[in-house]
Amino acid sequence: WSSVRVFTPTGAMLVTYYAAAAMLLWAFPVVPATGGRGRSRRWAAWGAVACCLGLGGEALWLLYPPEKGAAVRVTFLDVGQGEAIFLEAPGQGRMLVDAGGTQGGGFDIGQHVIVPFLWHEWVRHLDVLALTHPQSDHIGGAPTILRMLSVGEGWTGAGPALSPTDLWIQEYLRRRRIPHRVVVAGDAPFRMGEAVIEVLHPDAGSMAATAGAGRAPRPNDRSL
């Protein structure tokens, strides 16, 4: 491994880290110094321990933040033509709706945009990854997100896989035993944290009517 991805540290964490490093160097110098500095070195060692405890506390604060009220926070990410919407609900509920993407897949939106944003926000788990329809500008970043983050459930609309990426996503969910919900309007509401998610589209009746007429529904027409 030549690199390890970490959460984005805050300014306070950087200050605390370098303070701990400086105190450790003073407490345990590479080249032993002469003179009566034993007491100051002991204080430096305890200071380094305090800084390390502070770093741990800051990390826990960011990983398990206190409640910020009863509002749902929605963040729209700039991913070009498609979309990627991050929802945070009271009670630590987190959902990502779509994963962006580019035509042809030359630029990995998941690796370069969505995952860096989530790691900057100290998000390591998504309760739901909802993919509205299987076009490249909506699911292109999903493989990277699935590989790099923990996902509780995957949601899609009804219909067969329409692309290699779509097929890979469905197979990955199956192999990793991540629940895959095919959702339609009328399904029981889903609780995410303290919020309730209700599916309004696609309608199962209209999908059946389209299939009965011998017409294959377009991906946008069966969007979740």
matplotlib code that plots the C-alpha trace (Angstrom):
import matplotlib.pyplot as plt

x = [0.0, 1.5, -1.2, -3.9, -7.0, -7.9, -10.7, -9.9, -8.4, -9.7, -7.5, -7.6, -6.5, -3.5, -2.5, -2.9, -0.9, 2.1, 2.0, 2.1, 5.0, 7.0, 6.5, 7.5, 10.7, 11.4, 10.6, 12.5, 15.3, 17.1, 20.4, 20.5, 21.1, 23.1, 21.9, 19.1, 16.0, 14.4, 11.4, 10.6, 10.9, 8.4, 6.0, 6.5, 5.7, 2.5, 1.6, 2.1, -0.2, -2.8, -2.6, -3.1, -6.1, -7.4, -6.9, -8.9, -11.7, -11.9, -12.1, -14.9, -16.7, -16.6, -17.5, -20.4, -21.5, -24.2, -27.7, -28.0, -31.7, -34.7, -34.0, -33.0, -29.8, -29.6, -26.4, -26.4, -23.0, -21.7, -21.3, -22.0, -25.1, -26.3, -26.9, -25.7, -27.7, -26.6, -29.2, -28.6, -31.5, -31.8, -30.7, -27.6, -29.5, -27.5, -28.6, -27.0, -29.3, -27.5, -23.7, -23.1, -21.0, -19.8, -20.6, -18.0, -16.7, -13.4, -13.6, -14.6, -17.0, -17.1, -13.3, -12.7, -15.8, -18.3, -16.0, -13.6, -16.7, -18.0, -14.6, -14.3, -17.6, -16.3, -19.0, -17.9, -21.3, -24.4, -27.7, -29.0, -27.5, -30.5, -29.9, -32.8, -32.2, -29.4, -27.8, -24.1, -24.6, -26.5, -24.7, -21.2, -19.7, -21.5, -18.8, -16.2, -18.6, -19.5, -15.9, -14.7, -17.7, -20.0, -23.5, -26.5, -28.9, -29.1, -32.3, -33.2, -36.3, -37.7, -36.2, -33.3, -29.7, -29.1, -25.3, -22.1, -22.0, -25.6, -24.9, -21.7, -23.6, -26.3, -23.8, -21.7, -24.7, -25.5, -22.0, -21.5, -25.0, -26.0, -29.8, -31.0, -34.5, -36.5, -38.9, -42.1, -44.7, -46.9, -44.1, -44.1, -42.3, -38.7, -37.4, -33.9, -32.8, -35.7, -36.9, -39.4, -38.7, -41.7, -41.4, -43.6, -42.4, -42.4, -45.9, -46.3, -49.5, -48.2, -45.1, -47.3, -49.5, -46.5, -45.1, -48.6, -48.7, -45.4, -43.4, -40.2, -40.2, -37.4, -35.0, -36.2, -39.8, -39.1, -36.8, -37.0]
y = [0.0, 3.3, 5.5, 5.4, 7.6, 9.4, 11.8, 15.5, 16.8, 20.1, 23.1, 22.3, 18.7, 19.9, 22.3, 19.5, 17.0, 19.3, 20.3, 16.7, 16.0, 19.0, 17.9, 14.3, 15.6, 17.7, 14.8, 12.2, 13.9, 12.0, 13.2, 13.1, 16.6, 17.3, 19.5, 19.4, 19.4, 16.3, 18.1, 20.0, 16.8, 15.1, 18.0, 17.8, 14.0, 14.6, 17.4, 15.1, 12.5, 15.3, 16.3, 12.7, 12.4, 15.6, 14.3, 11.2, 13.2, 15.4, 12.4, 10.9, 14.2, 14.2, 10.6, 10.7, 14.4, 15.6, 16.2, 19.5, 19.9, 18.4, 19.6, 17.5, 18.8, 18.4, 18.9, 19.0, 18.1, 19.5, 16.4, 17.8, 16.7, 14.1, 14.5, 13.4, 14.5, 13.9, 13.8, 13.9, 13.3, 13.7, 10.5, 10.0, 9.0, 9.4, 8.8, 9.5, 9.8, 9.1, 9.0, 11.3, 10.2, 11.2, 9.9, 7.3, 7.0, 8.8, 10.7, 8.9, 11.3, 8.9, 8.9, 12.6, 14.4, 12.4, 10.3, 13.2, 15.2, 12.5, 11.9, 15.7, 15.5, 12.5, 10.2, 6.5, 4.9, 5.5, 4.0, 4.1, 4.5, 5.2, 5.1, 6.7, 5.1, 3.2, 5.9, 6.7, 10.3, 8.9, 5.7, 6.3, 7.0, 4.2, 1.5, 3.6, 4.6, 1.0, 0.0, 2.8, 3.3, 1.1, 1.0, -0.3, -0.7, -0.2, 1.2, 1.0, 1.2, -1.8, -3.1, -5.1, -4.0, -1.8, -1.4, -3.1, -0.6, -1.3, -5.1, -4.7, -2.7, -5.3, -8.2, -6.3, -5.8, -9.5, -10.7, -8.4, -9.3, -5.7, -5.6, -4.5, -3.0, -2.5, 0.2, 1.6, 4.0, 2.6, 0.7, 1.1, 4.2, 3.7, 5.2, 6.7, 8.1, 10.2, 10.9, 9.0, 8.4, 7.7, 6.6, 8.5, 7.1, 4.8, 3.7, -0.1, 0.2, 2.4, 0.2, -2.8, -1.0, 0.1, -3.5, -4.8, -2.5, -4.0, -0.8, -0.9, 2.0, 4.5, 4.8, 8.3, 7.1, 4.6, 6.8, 6.3]
z = [0.0, -1.0, 0.5, 3.1, 2.8, 6.1, 7.1, 6.5, 9.8, 11.2, 12.0, 15.7, 15.0, 13.0, 15.8, 18.4, 16.3, 15.8, 19.5, 20.5, 18.0, 19.4, 23.0, 22.2, 20.6, 23.7, 26.1, 24.1, 22.1, 19.4, 20.7, 24.5, 26.0, 29.1, 31.9, 34.5, 32.2, 33.6, 35.1, 31.9, 29.9, 32.2, 31.7, 27.9, 28.0, 29.9, 27.6, 24.6, 26.3, 26.8, 23.2, 22.0, 24.2, 22.8, 19.2, 20.1, 21.7, 18.6, 16.3, 18.4, 18.4, 14.6, 14.1, 16.6, 16.5, 18.9, 17.5, 15.5, 15.9, 14.2, 10.7, 7.7, 6.0, 2.2, 0.3, -3.5, -5.0, -8.3, -10.4, -13.8, -15.8, -13.3, -9.6, -6.2, -3.2, 0.4, 3.1, 6.9, 9.2, 12.9, 14.7, 12.5, 9.4, 6.2, 2.6, -0.8, -3.7, -7.0, -7.5, -10.5, -13.4, -16.8, -20.3, -21.2, -17.6, -18.2, -14.9, -11.7, -9.9, -6.9, -6.4, -7.1, -5.9, -3.7, -1.5, -0.8, 0.3, 2.5, 4.1, 4.6, 6.5, 8.5, 7.0, 6.9, 6.6, 4.5, 5.7, 2.1, -1.4, -3.6, -7.4, -9.2, -12.6, -14.3, -16.5, -16.3, -15.1, -12.1, -11.2, -12.5, -9.1, -7.2, -7.6, -5.9, -3.2, -2.5, -2.4, -0.1, 2.3, 4.4, 2.9, 4.8, 1.9, -1.9, -3.4, -7.1, -9.2, -11.0, -14.2, -15.6, -15.6, -18.6, -18.5, -17.2, -14.3, -13.3, -13.5, -11.4, -8.7, -8.4, -8.3, -5.7, -3.5, -3.8, -3.0, 0.0, 1.2, 1.3, 1.1, -2.3, -2.3, -5.5, -4.4, -5.9, -4.8, -2.1, -0.3, 3.4, 4.6, 5.6, 8.8, 8.6, 11.9, 13.0, 9.5, 7.4, 3.7, 1.4, -2.2, -4.6, -8.0, -10.0, -9.7, -10.0, -11.9, -14.6, -15.0, -15.5, -18.0, -20.1, -20.1, -21.1, -24.0, -25.3, -24.7, -22.6, -20.2, -20.6, -17.7, -16.8, -16.8, -14.1, -12.0, -8.3]

ax = plt.figure().add_subplot(projection="3d")
ax.plot(x, y, z, "-o")
ax.set_aspect("equal")
plt.show()
